[in-house]
Amino acid sequence: MTDDDWTDDPLPEPPDDLLAASPGAAYLWGRVAADGAVDGDAVRVRVGGAPAAERVAALFGARDADREREVTERAYAHDTDVTRTSDEFVVAAETPAARRAAAAFGLPTGGGESAGDDSDRDPSGGYRFSALAGHRRQLLRGIVEGCGTVCYKSDPNAVGISIVHDDEALLATVRGFLDAAPVDAPYGDLNESSSGGYWFGVADDAGPALGEWLYEGSAESGLFAPLRRRKTLRSIERVREEVGTRTEVEHREEGDPS
């Protein structure tokens, strides 16, 4: 475990009901939608490292949750000639809530795209997250950590945030939540990635405000991937230092349901 992986912030408390609207449920199912799948009562979520895996596993509470270490090689979304090798973890759990969540939220099942019959689909695609809209911050945080990229761009002195996924419907859902966010987060057009999926980017100058809002209060709730949070906030700090402003977001309470 590296210094960037380490944090003494508490683990998240498991929701009393994984299907009820709560910050923990919103974050968990956002992670599943971004890089996971449901198969009957089984749910699998791919995360970056051991500390992130512990936090996702904690949300399942007393339910059995396994953490498997995997080494994967993936092509970059924008250039399939370039690959990266990642030391990742997969959290696997058995819970009846998995089957019900797939039906309620239109989550991917068995490695496929979002579930649900066409008669109940919302305008943005197969995902139906309206029940979790009161916790869109945590839902978006889970999705961005699962299938987003964050980088500090030294030339324009900006923070780049992009969302990449094979399912165009999920990206449409994310764009809708960005439109409803309390911070201004304009984004570009949807593009096809070299790896066969889709992606879009948030405007560079909107990256810092969006990143701060996504992680505000996360330290107290425990709903975050440590390495991803640290990378995002450090990138924002570099931008803020260049313009002479400092903002502390890690230790605000996550009481605002927006």
N, C-alpha and C positions, 0 to 999 in steps of 0.2 A: 504494500500500500504506500503510495507517495504522499508527500505533504498536502498536495492538492486534493487527494481523496479524503483526507482526515477532517473530521469536524466533531465538536463535542455538543452540537445541537441535538435535542432529543429526537427520538424516533417518533413517527406519527402514531396517533392513537387509531386503532381500527374502528371504522364506523359500526354503529349498532346494527345497521341494515345496509348492506352493500348496494341496494337498489334505491334507497331513499336519498333525496337530494341533500348532499353534504359536501364540504370541501374535499374530504378524503375520497369519497366515491367519485367525485368529478375528476380528481387527479388520476385515480387508478384507472378508470375507464378511458380517460384520455390517453394514457400510456398504452392500453390494450389496443385502442383504435389506431395509434400511430405505429406500433411495432409489436403486435401480439395477435392472438387468435383464440377463438373459443371452439371447443369440440365437445358437445354435450355438457357435462358438468366440469370439464377440465378447461382451465385457462392458462395460457402461456404468455409471458411478457419478456421481451428481450430488453436488457438494460446495459449500461456501459460498464459498470464495475461492481465490486463487492459491496461498497457502502450504499450505492444506489439500489442494489438487489435487496439489501437488508431493509431498506425503507419501503420498497414495494411489498416485500413479504410481510412486513409488519401490518400492512393494511388488511391482510386476510385474517389477522387476529389468531384465534385458537385453531383455525383450520390448518390442515397440513399444507405446508408450502416448501417445496424443494428449490434449491439454488444450484444450478449446474453451470460449471465453467466451460466456455467454448472459445475456440480460436477460429475466427472467420476471416475470409478474404473477400472484400467487396470492391467492385469497380466504382470509381467516382461517378456521380450522377452526370457531370458535365463532360467527362472524358473517360470512356470505357477502356482506353489504353493504359490508364493509370489505376492501380489498385492499392488498397490499404489493408493491412492486416490488423485485426482488432482482437483484444483479449476481452471477451464479453461474458455476461452471465444471463441465464434464462431462469426466470422465476416461474415455477409451475405449481398450480394449486387445484384442489378438487373442492368445488362448492356448487350447490344447486343454484346459487345466484348467477353463475356463469351463463347457464342456459337462458335464464330469464333476462339477464342483461343483454344478451345477444339479440333477443326478440324485442326488448324494450327500446334499446338504443341503436339497433341496426349495426351491431359490431361485426367484424369479419369472423367467419367461422371456417374451420378446417383449412386455413391458409388462403381462403378466397377473399373476395371483396365483401363490402358491407352486406349484412343480411336483411331479411324482411321482405314482405311481399310488396309489389308495386302500389297497391291501393293505399298503403300507409306511409309512403315516402314523402318527405318534405321537399320543397323546391330545390334545395341544394344537393339532393342526392339521397342515398340510402340511409344516411346517419340521422338519427332523431334524438338530438340532445336538448330539446326544449325543456325537459324536466330538470336539467342541470344548469339551465341558463343563469340561475341566480348565483352560480359559482363559476362563471365563465373564466375568471382569472386562473383558477386551479385547473380547470379543464384544458385551457389553452397551454398552460405550463406543462401539463403532462404530454400534450400532443407535440409541442415544440421540442421538449426533451427527447421524445421518441423518434421524431423524423425531421427535426430542424437542424440547421447549421448556424453557428454564430462565429463571426471573426472580426478582428480589429483591422480596419483598413488604414494603414499609416499615411498613404498619399492624400486621400480626402479627409483624413482624421475623422473617421466615422465608424459606426458599428453596423456590420452587415448581418442581417437575419434572413435566412431563406428556409422555406418549407418544401421538402421533397417527399413524394410518395407515389406508389404505383397506382393508387385509386384516385382518380380525378374527383370523385364525389367527396372524399375527405378534404381535399384542398378547397373545394367550394364551400364546405362547412366552415373551415378555418377562416376563409375570407369574410364570411358572414359574421363570425364572431369578432373579427378585427373591426368591421364596420360598426359594431355595437359597443366596442371598447370605449372607456372614458378617456383614453388618450388618442391623439391623432396618429393613425398608423396607416398611411397610404401605401399601396403596394402595386407592383407591376403586373403585366399580363401573365397568364398561364403559359408555360413553355413546356415542350417535350424535352425530357432529359436524354442524354446519350445512352443511358442504361434501360430505356424503354418506359420510364415513368413520366412524372410531371413535376414541375416546380414553379414557384414564384418567389419573388423577393420583396421584402418590406423596404421602403425608401430609406437610404442610408442615414439621412438626417433624422429619421423617426426612430431609428434603432435604439438610442439611449433611453428615450422616454418609455418605449414599449418594454425594454428589458427591465427597467426599474419597476414598472407597474407589475410585470409578470412575477417578480421575486419579492415584492413588498410583503413583509410579514411572514415570509417562508421559514425563517429561522425558528419561530415559535411553533408553527404547525408541523414542521418536519417533512412537509410535502415538497421534496426537491431531490434532484440528483446532485450530490456535493460537487463533483468535478464540473458539471455543466453550469451550476450556479456560479461557482468561482470564476470560471472562464468568462461568463457573460458580464459579471459585475466588474471584473478587472478590466475588460475592454471598455466598459462605460467609464470607469475611473480615469483611464488614459485620455478619453475624449474630454471629460470634465476638467481634468488638469490642464489640458491645452487651452481651454476657454476660460479658465480661472474660476470654475465653480466646483463645489463638492456636494454630493448628495448621499446621505446615509439611508439605505433601504433594507439592509439585512435584518435589522432588529426592530422593525415596526410590527405591531400586532396585526395578524391577518383576520381582522374582524369585519372588514368591508366585504360583503358578499358579491360585489361586482366583479 
